Each structure stands twice: as structure tokens, then as C-alpha cells.
Amino acid sequence: MQCKRCRKQHPDKDNYCSYCGAPLKLEILKQVRLAYELRRKKSVHNILTLLVKEGCIVPDKLNSLMARLEKAFGLKREAISE
């Protein structure tokens, strides 16, 4: 099996590249990407929630912006409330 990142060869039983640490199997790569995306979404949501609570962002304007982004990019949104 060849690493997609650094092109080093590995036995089929390996899950990660011993040279660069990249996942070698597609299902592991999908799990890593999903976990990263979930952490990223949660941290962005937490930051926006804090900014709303501190009064730095008006909730209605933020929700309006999120609705426009959802429409433009087909994203699912979570409403930010005080």
C-alpha cells in the first residue's frame, strides 16, 4: 500500500504511514476527517455563542447571516440564542 501524502510503501496491515503519520486506509481517513469537522464546527459555534453573550454580535444579525450562508452554500445551521 502506498501513502497518498508521501508516496512511501507500507504493508497492507498498516493503518498509518510510519513516515508522515497520514491514515492509509480510506475508512480511517473518513473517520479522521469527520472528527476534525465536528471539532471545528463545535469550536466555531462556541465562539459565536460567547460573542453573542458578551454583546459583541447581535443575535438577529448573526442568524440572518447564517440563513444567507445556508441558502448560498446549502449549509445546515444552528441558531445562536442569548
N, CA, C and O atoms as CSV, one atom per row, in Angstrom:
chain,resi,resn,atom,element,x,y,z
A,1,MET,N,N,0.855,-1.170,0.000
A,1,MET,CA,C,0.000,0.000,0.000
A,1,MET,C,C,0.902,1.233,0.000
A,1,MET,O,O,1.918,1.272,0.694
A,2,GLN,N,N,0.518,2.237,-0.784
A,2,GLN,CA,C,1.315,3.450,-0.886
A,2,GLN,C,C,0.610,4.603,-0.182
A,2,GLN,O,O,-0.596,4.795,-0.341
A,3,CYS,N,N,1.372,5.369,0.598
A,3,CYS,CA,C,0.842,6.550,1.276
A,3,CYS,C,C,0.511,7.612,0.231
A,3,CYS,O,O,1.326,7.914,-0.641
A,4,LYS,N,N,-0.691,8.173,0.330
A,4,LYS,CA,C,-1.118,9.205,-0.628
A,4,LYS,C,C,-0.371,10.523,-0.415
A,4,LYS,O,O,-0.227,11.315,-1.346
A,5,ARG,N,N,0.102,10.754,0.807
A,5,ARG,CA,C,0.769,12.016,1.115
A,5,ARG,C,C,2.246,11.996,0.718
A,5,ARG,O,O,2.701,12.882,-0.005
A,6,CYS,N,N,3.006,10.984,1.187
A,6,CYS,CA,C,4.460,10.999,0.957
A,6,CYS,C,C,4.941,9.940,-0.031
A,6,CYS,O,O,6.122,9.901,-0.375
A,7,ARG,N,N,4.031,9.081,-0.486
A,7,ARG,CA,C,4.316,8.063,-1.505
A,7,ARG,C,C,5.210,6.917,-1.033
A,7,ARG,O,O,5.740,6.174,-1.860
A,8,LYS,N,N,5.388,6.760,0.286
A,8,LYS,CA,C,6.171,5.629,0.804
A,8,LYS,C,C,5.323,4.361,0.781
A,8,LYS,O,O,4.104,4.419,0.944
A,9,GLN,N,N,5.966,3.231,0.578
A,9,GLN,CA,C,5.293,1.941,0.540
A,9,GLN,C,C,5.174,1.349,1.946
A,9,GLN,O,O,6.089,1.475,2.761
A,10,HIS,N,N,4.026,0.696,2.224
A,10,HIS,CA,C,3.757,0.084,3.518
A,10,HIS,C,C,3.066,-1.254,3.317
A,10,HIS,O,O,2.407,-1.464,2.299
A,11,PRO,N,N,3.212,-2.175,4.290
A,11,PRO,CA,C,2.447,-3.426,4.229
A,11,PRO,C,C,0.942,-3.122,4.337
A,11,PRO,O,O,0.551,-2.114,4.926
A,12,ASP,N,N,0.111,-3.992,3.771
A,12,ASP,CA,C,-1.339,-3.780,3.780
A,12,ASP,C,C,-1.927,-3.734,5.184
A,12,ASP,O,O,-2.995,-3.154,5.383
A,13,LYS,N,N,-1.253,-4.332,6.157
A,13,LYS,CA,C,-1.791,-4.362,7.520
A,13,LYS,C,C,-1.649,-3.021,8.238
A,13,LYS,O,O,-2.332,-2.795,9.236
A,14,ASP,N,N,-0.792,-2.137,7.766
A,14,ASP,CA,C,-0.585,-0.838,8.421
A,14,ASP,C,C,-1.803,0.067,8.240
A,14,ASP,O,O,-2.431,0.087,7.181
A,15,ASN,N,N,-2.118,0.811,9.292
A,15,ASN,CA,C,-3.223,1.769,9.242
A,15,ASN,C,C,-2.741,3.200,9.003
A,15,ASN,O,O,-3.454,4.011,8.411
A,16,TYR,N,N,-1.530,3.503,9.464
A,16,TYR,CA,C,-0.967,4.846,9.343
A,16,TYR,C,C,0.430,4.777,8.738
A,16,TYR,O,O,1.133,3.780,8.903
A,17,CYS,N,N,0.830,5.831,8.042
A,17,CYS,CA,C,2.169,5.918,7.454
A,17,CYS,C,C,3.195,6.125,8.573
A,17,CYS,O,O,3.038,7.010,9.414
A,18,SER,N,N,4.227,5.315,8.574
A,18,SER,CA,C,5.262,5.450,9.608
A,18,SER,C,C,6.209,6.612,9.314
A,18,SER,O,O,7.027,6.960,10.166
A,19,TYR,N,N,6.120,7.215,8.136
A,19,TYR,CA,C,6.980,8.346,7.779
A,19,TYR,C,C,6.308,9.695,8.072
A,19,TYR,O,O,6.918,10.585,8.666
A,20,CYS,N,N,5.041,9.832,7.646
A,20,CYS,CA,C,4.391,11.142,7.805
A,20,CYS,C,C,3.163,11.109,8.713
A,20,CYS,O,O,2.640,12.166,9.066
A,21,GLY,N,N,2.690,9.922,9.099
A,21,GLY,CA,C,1.571,9.793,10.020
A,21,GLY,C,C,0.193,9.847,9.391
A,21,GLY,O,O,-0.812,9.798,10.100
A,22,ALA,N,N,0.129,9.948,8.072
A,22,ALA,CA,C,-1.173,10.022,7.392
A,22,ALA,C,C,-1.909,8.685,7.481
A,22,ALA,O,O,-1.277,7.629,7.466
A,23,PRO,N,N,-3.248,8.724,7.574
A,23,PRO,CA,C,-4.014,7.472,7.526
A,23,PRO,C,C,-3.862,6.827,6.153
A,23,PRO,O,O,-3.892,7.515,5.132
A,24,LEU,N,N,-3.698,5.504,6.131
A,24,LEU,CA,C,-3.501,4.801,4.871
A,24,LEU,C,C,-4.784,4.231,4.295
A,24,LEU,O,O,-4.892,4.059,3.081
A,25,LYS,N,N,-5.755,3.935,5.140
A,25,LYS,CA,C,-6.985,3.311,4.683
A,25,LYS,C,C,-8.104,4.339,4.593
A,25,LYS,O,O,-8.214,5.235,5.429
A,26,LEU,N,N,-8.921,4.194,3.575
A,26,LEU,CA,C,-9.978,5.160,3.301
A,26,LEU,C,C,-10.939,5.318,4.475
A,26,LEU,O,O,-11.335,6.439,4.792
A,27,GLU,N,N,-11.322,4.223,5.124
A,27,GLU,CA,C,-12.273,4.335,6.234
A,27,GLU,C,C,-11.671,5.094,7.421
A,27,GLU,O,O,-12.387,5.805,8.126
A,28,ILE,N,N,-10.371,4.950,7.646
A,28,ILE,CA,C,-9.704,5.702,8.731
A,28,ILE,C,C,-9.637,7.178,8.358
A,28,ILE,O,O,-9.864,8.050,9.197
A,29,LEU,N,N,-9.324,7.450,7.101
A,29,LEU,CA,C,-9.271,8.832,6.629
A,29,LEU,C,C,-10.629,9.506,6.788
A,29,LEU,O,O,-10.694,10.664,7.199
A,30,LYS,N,N,-11.703,8.808,6.472
A,30,LYS,CA,C,-13.048,9.363,6.632
A,30,LYS,C,C,-13.342,9.654,8.099
A,30,LYS,O,O,-13.932,10.688,8.414
A,31,GLN,N,N,-12.941,8.759,9.001
A,31,GLN,CA,C,-13.169,8.967,10.438
A,31,GLN,C,C,-12.396,10.178,10.942
A,31,GLN,O,O,-12.916,10.967,11.730
A,32,VAL,N,N,-11.152,10.325,10.488
A,32,VAL,CA,C,-10.321,11.454,10.905
A,32,VAL,C,C,-10.936,12.762,10.404
A,32,VAL,O,O,-11.017,13.736,11.153
A,33,ARG,N,N,-11.363,12.785,9.155
A,33,ARG,CA,C,-11.976,13.993,8.593
A,33,ARG,C,C,-13.275,14.349,9.311
A,33,ARG,O,O,-13.521,15.520,9.601
A,34,LEU,N,N,-14.103,13.351,9.599
A,34,LEU,CA,C,-15.358,13.594,10.299
A,34,LEU,C,C,-15.108,14.147,11.702
A,34,LEU,O,O,-15.760,15.104,12.121
A,35,ALA,N,N,-14.162,13.545,12.425
A,35,ALA,CA,C,-13.839,14.009,13.777
A,35,ALA,C,C,-13.316,15.446,13.745
A,35,ALA,O,O,-13.679,16.256,14.598
A,36,TYR,N,N,-12.463,15.767,12.762
A,36,TYR,CA,C,-11.944,17.123,12.619
A,36,TYR,C,C,-13.074,18.099,12.335
A,36,TYR,O,O,-13.143,19.163,12.949
A,37,GLU,N,N,-13.957,17.746,11.413
A,37,GLU,CA,C,-15.059,18.635,11.048
A,37,GLU,C,C,-15.995,18.875,12.228
A,37,GLU,O,O,-16.452,20.000,12.429
A,38,LEU,N,N,-16.284,17.846,13.004
A,38,LEU,CA,C,-17.140,18.012,14.182
A,38,LEU,C,C,-16.495,18.931,15.219
A,38,LEU,O,O,-17.171,19.783,15.797
A,39,ARG,N,N,-15.186,18.762,15.458
A,39,ARG,CA,C,-14.487,19.643,16.413
A,39,ARG,C,C,-14.471,21.082,15.913
A,39,ARG,O,O,-14.648,22.016,16.696
A,40,ARG,N,N,-14.262,21.262,14.624
A,40,ARG,CA,C,-14.218,22.606,14.044
A,40,ARG,C,C,-15.576,23.290,14.182
A,40,ARG,O,O,-15.652,24.448,14.593
A,41,LYS,N,N,-16.642,22.576,13.839
A,41,LYS,CA,C,-17.982,23.161,13.949
A,41,LYS,C,C,-18.314,23.514,15.384
A,41,LYS,O,O,-18.880,24.575,15.647
A,42,LYS,N,N,-17.970,22.636,16.319
A,42,LYS,CA,C,-18.267,22.889,17.721
A,42,LYS,C,C,-17.506,24.107,18.237
A,42,LYS,O,O,-18.067,24.921,18.970
A,43,SER,N,N,-16.238,24.239,17.863
A,43,SER,CA,C,-15.455,25.380,18.346
A,43,SER,C,C,-15.965,26.692,17.754
A,43,SER,O,O,-16.023,27.699,18.458
A,44,VAL,N,N,-16.334,26.697,16.473
A,44,VAL,CA,C,-16.885,27.911,15.861
A,44,VAL,C,C,-18.205,28.271,16.530
A,44,VAL,O,O,-18.448,29.440,16.830
A,45,HIS,N,N,-19.054,27.285,16.766
A,45,HIS,CA,C,-20.342,27.540,17.428
A,45,HIS,C,C,-20.114,28.103,18.826
A,45,HIS,O,O,-20.799,29.043,19.228
A,46,ASN,N,N,-19.161,27.544,19.573
A,46,ASN,CA,C,-18.875,28.029,20.927
A,46,ASN,C,C,-18.377,29.466,20.913
A,46,ASN,O,O,-18.764,30.261,21.770
A,47,ILE,N,N,-17.527,29.810,19.955
A,47,ILE,CA,C,-17.011,31.178,19.859
A,47,ILE,C,C,-18.138,32.147,19.528
A,47,ILE,O,O,-18.251,33.208,20.142
A,48,LEU,N,N,-18.978,31.779,18.550
A,48,LEU,CA,C,-20.095,32.665,18.195
A,48,LEU,C,C,-21.061,32.828,19.355
A,48,LEU,O,O,-21.561,33.929,19.588
A,49,THR,N,N,-21.331,31.767,20.079
A,49,THR,CA,C,-22.213,31.844,21.241
A,49,THR,C,C,-21.639,32.790,22.291
A,49,THR,O,O,-22.373,33.602,22.855
A,50,LEU,N,N,-20.355,32.698,22.558
A,50,LEU,CA,C,-19.702,33.584,23.520
A,50,LEU,C,C,-19.777,35.041,23.063
A,50,LEU,O,O,-20.059,35.928,23.868
A,51,LEU,N,N,-19.525,35.291,21.777
A,51,LEU,CA,C,-19.596,36.661,21.262
A,51,LEU,C,C,-21.011,37.228,21.365
A,51,LEU,O,O,-21.179,38.420,21.621
A,52,VAL,N,N,-22.014,36.402,21.171
A,52,VAL,CA,C,-23.404,36.852,21.334
A,52,VAL,C,C,-23.673,37.170,22.796
A,52,VAL,O,O,-24.267,38.203,23.102
A,53,LYS,N,N,-23.245,36.298,23.703
A,53,LYS,CA,C,-23.483,36.514,25.137
A,53,LYS,C,C,-22.776,37.759,25.649
A,53,LYS,O,O,-23.286,38.435,26.542
A,54,GLU,N,N,-21.622,38.067,25.101
A,54,GLU,CA,C,-20.858,39.251,25.526
A,54,GLU,C,C,-21.346,40.525,24.848
A,54,GLU,O,O,-20.872,41.617,25.160
A,55,GLY,N,N,-22.292,40.389,23.922
A,55,GLY,CA,C,-22.850,41.570,23.257
A,55,GLY,C,C,-22.041,42.061,22.079
A,55,GLY,O,O,-22.305,43.149,21.567
A,56,CYS,N,N,-21.074,41.303,21.640
A,56,CYS,CA,C,-20.247,41.698,20.503
A,56,CYS,C,C,-20.964,41.480,19.170
A,56,CYS,O,O,-20.658,42.136,18.174
A,57,ILE,N,N,-21.908,40.561,19.166
A,57,ILE,CA,C,-22.669,40.234,17.963
A,57,ILE,C,C,-24.146,40.264,18.321
A,57,ILE,O,O,-24.553,39.727,19.351
A,58,VAL,N,N,-24.942,40.889,17.476
A,58,VAL,CA,C,-26.394,40.918,17.664
A,58,VAL,C,C,-26.952,39.589,17.147
A,58,VAL,O,O,-26.732,39.241,15.987
A,59,PRO,N,N,-27.678,38.837,18.000
A,59,PRO,CA,C,-28.173,37.514,17.592
A,59,PRO,C,C,-28.992,37.512,16.302
A,59,PRO,O,O,-28.848,36.614,15.473
A,60,ASP,N,N,-29.858,38.526,16.134
A,60,ASP,CA,C,-30.689,38.565,14.926
A,60,ASP,C,C,-29.841,38.717,13.658
A,60,ASP,O,O,-30.110,38.078,12.640
A,61,LYS,N,N,-28.827,39.559,13.732
A,61,LYS,CA,C,-27.963,39.757,12.563
A,61,LYS,C,C,-27.150,38.490,12.269
A,61,LYS,O,O,-26.956,38.130,11.108
A,62,LEU,N,N,-26.684,37.828,13.310
A,62,LEU,CA,C,-25.932,36.596,13.117
A,62,LEU,C,C,-26.824,35.517,12.505
A,62,LEU,O,O,-26.418,34.827,11.569
A,63,ASN,N,N,-28.036,35.375,13.034
A,63,ASN,CA,C,-28.954,34.374,12.491
A,63,ASN,C,C,-29.329,34.693,11.048
A,63,ASN,O,O,-29.500,33.784,10.236
A,64,SER,N,N,-29.458,35.983,10.723
A,64,SER,CA,C,-29.735,36.399,9.349
A,64,SER,C,C,-28.571,36.030,8.429
A,64,SER,O,O,-28.776,35.515,7.330
A,65,LEU,N,N,-27.360,36.296,8.887
A,65,LEU,CA,C,-26.167,35.938,8.110
A,65,LEU,C,C,-26.093,34.430,7.905
A,65,LEU,O,O,-25.810,33.963,6.802
A,66,MET,N,N,-26.345,33.673,8.965
A,66,MET,CA,C,-26.286,32.208,8.859
A,66,MET,C,C,-27.344,31.692,7.879
A,66,MET,O,O,-27.097,30.733,7.148
A,67,ALA,N,N,-28.515,32.323,7.865
A,67,ALA,CA,C,-29.568,31.919,6.924
A,67,ALA,C,C,-29.135,32.181,5.484
A,67,ALA,O,O,-29.386,31.364,4.597
A,68,ARG,N,N,-28.484,33.319,5.254
A,68,ARG,CA,C,-27.986,33.622,3.899
A,68,ARG,C,C,-26.903,32.648,3.483
A,68,ARG,O,O,-26.875,32.203,2.336
A,69,LEU,N,N,-26.004,32.310,4.410
A,69,LEU,CA,C,-24.955,31.338,4.101
A,69,LEU,C,C,-25.551,29.965,3.808
A,69,LEU,O,O,-25.106,29.261,2.902
A,70,GLU,N,N,-26.558,29.599,4.586
A,70,GLU,CA,C,-27.225,28.315,4.374
A,70,GLU,C,C,-27.841,28.265,2.979
A,70,GLU,O,O,-27.740,27.258,2.279
A,71,LYS,N,N,-28.476,29.357,2.588
A,71,LYS,CA,C,-29.107,29.414,1.270
A,71,LYS,C,C,-28.046,29.367,0.160
A,71,LYS,O,O,-28.221,28.673,-0.842
A,72,ALA,N,N,-26.954,30.103,0.345
A,72,ALA,CA,C,-25.923,30.169,-0.689
A,72,ALA,C,C,-25.123,28.881,-0.816
A,72,ALA,O,O,-24.769,28.479,-1.925
A,73,PHE,N,N,-24.835,28.228,0.308
A,73,PHE,CA,C,-23.950,27.070,0.286
A,73,PHE,C,C,-24.630,25.762,0.649
A,73,PHE,O,O,-23.990,24.711,0.646
A,74,GLY,N,N,-25.916,25.812,0.959
A,74,GLY,CA,C,-26.623,24.595,1.330
A,74,GLY,C,C,-26.181,24.041,2.672
A,74,GLY,O,O,-26.227,22.832,2.897
A,75,LEU,N,N,-25.753,24.927,3.564
A,75,LEU,CA,C,-25.284,24.515,4.887
A,75,LEU,C,C,-26.448,24.383,5.847
A,75,LEU,O,O,-27.453,25.082,5.720
A,76,LYS,N,N,-26.308,23.479,6.812
A,76,LYS,CA,C,-27.286,23.396,7.890
A,76,LYS,C,C,-26.765,24.268,9.014
A,76,LYS,O,O,-25.572,24.252,9.318
A,77,ARG,N,N,-27.653,25.027,9.632
A,77,ARG,CA,C,-27.201,25.955,10.682
A,77,ARG,C,C,-27.860,25.643,12.004
A,77,ARG,O,O,-28.906,24.999,12.079
A,78,GLU,N,N,-27.206,26.125,13.042
A,78,GLU,CA,C,-27.777,26.079,14.381
A,78,GLU,C,C,-27.980,27.522,14.802
A,78,GLU,O,O,-27.044,28.320,14.760
A,79,ALA,N,N,-29.181,27.858,15.204
A,79,ALA,CA,C,-29.468,29.229,15.615
A,79,ALA,C,C,-28.703,29.549,16.890
A,79,ALA,O,O,-28.586,28.717,17.790
A,80,ILE,N,N,-28.190,30.759,16.948
A,80,ILE,CA,C,-27.497,31.250,18.132
A,80,ILE,C,C,-28.499,32.039,18.945
A,80,ILE,O,O,-29.153,32.946,18.429
A,81,SER,N,N,-28.621,31.699,20.207
A,81,SER,CA,C,-29.545,32.427,21.075
A,81,SER,C,C,-28.783,32.994,22.247
A,81,SER,O,O,-27.669,32.570,22.554
A,82,GLU,N,N,-29.404,33.963,22.899
A,82,GLU,CA,C,-28.746,34.606,24.047
A,82,GLU,C,C,-28.771,33.722,25.253
A,82,GLU,O,O,-28.263,34.102,26.308
